[in-house]
Amino acid sequence: MRRWIAAMALGGAAALALSGCGNPAGVDGDLTDDWTAVAEPKSFVPPAEVCYSADYAETAYLSSFSPVDCASSHRLETVFVGEFSGAAASRTTPPAKGSAEVRTAYAECDAKTKEYVGSDWRNGRLWLGVVVPSPQAWTGGARWFRCDVTEVANVEDNGDTSSRTGSIRDVLKAASPLSLTCYSVKLAKDSSIDTMPAAACNKAHNSEFAGVWNAPDTTYPSKSAEWDRFHNECRKVIAKFAGVPNDGNLKYRTGVVSLPGSEAEWKDGNRGVRCYLWLSERTVNRSMKGAGTNGLPIQYED
């Protein structure tokens, strides 16, 4: 029966041809040349300049993509989305925390965030992290990285993240509530910093943020000699901030607090060290910016 049906179909086609009937108008008889090419599938790339109510996570999953209006309460803001390239893009898995690929991405995020907020983001109560795609997304072709910034309660005490309303775009272009200013340092029994709460600069305080030292690609400090290098570099920042000579007497004018990020952040590429002057024997009720030698007199000599 199957052969008979086939033969009948062939016979019908032959009869159609013999009867002189052609293709309908607009049909050329080629069923393959008029189809639109199917576009190559593309993996999802998150947008920049959006906010999230969730806390920072170093790996992003599509299921967690839930942006909110930056005018509403949120914890994160994506300031830039970049792309891994070269050898980094040829990996079979996403770059791991602390890898050379993440450090390269962090450097780009660092620069883009400075542009976005209007100053070095370390001048304010801000924290920057790099987010990479999930392993599943990476396998599907995702090669992006996200630069996420969050507001923190107090960078000096490793403060918790804070909810905020409003974008951080240009938030540090001028003085703002996020700017780092003056502090009241309290020491623990072992002479390490116990607490460092913020204080109004026109009220009694013994410490003030002076600026940022951008360290070279070196190891995270753990030994006294390594910390001494950090303190010496921060003294240069303090001298410029206060308008005093960077000489052998500087250590008699003010102490120094050098605050890099955590060791994990250091491995990810955060080389910015926050520098603070510290008055161990007295308090002041004004900013020491440009105070000069009268504002920071020599307290004692050898």
DALINGI-V954549 format. One record per backbone hydrogen bond with DSSP energy under -0.5 kcal/mol. CO is the residue of the C=O (numbers start at 1). NH is the residue of the N-H. Records with the same first field share a line. If there is no record, write none. Layout:
BEGIN
CO=NH + NH
END
This chain:
BEGIN
1=5
2=6
3=7
4=8
5=9
6=10
7=11
8=12
9=13
10=14
11=15
12=16
13=17
14=18
15=19
16=21
17=20
24=27
29=31
50=78
51=68
52=75 + 76
58=132
60=134
61=64
62=65
64=66
66=53
68=51
69=72
70=166
74=164
76=52
77=79 + 149
78=49 + 50
80=147
82=145
85=88 + 89
86=90
87=90
88=91
96=99
99=103
100=104
101=105
102=106
103=107
104=108
105=109
106=110
107=111
108=112
109=113
110=114
111=115
112=116
113=117
114=118 + 119
116=170
117=172
120=123
121=124
123=180
124=126
125=152
127=150
129=148
131=146
132=60
134=138
135=139
136=140
137=142
138=141
143=84
144=133
145=82
146=131 + 148
147=79 + 80
148=129
149=77
150=127
151=162
154=159
155=158
160=153
162=151
164=74
168=171
170=173
176=179
178=125
181=209
182=199
183=185 + 206 + 207
184=197
186=194 + 195
188=191
192=188
195=186
197=184
199=182
200=203
205=284
206=279
207=183
208=277
211=275
212=214
213=215 + 273
216=218
223=227
224=228
225=229
226=230
227=231
228=232
229=233
230=234
231=235
232=236
233=237
234=238
235=239
236=240
237=241
238=242
239=243 + 244
241=290
242=292
245=247
247=250
249=252 + 253
250=253 + 254
252=299
255=278
257=259 + 276
258=260
259=274
262=266
263=267
264=268
265=269 + 270
266=269
269=271
271=215
272=274
273=213
274=259
275=210 + 211
276=257
277=208
278=255 + 280
284=205
288=291
291=295
292=296
294=297
END
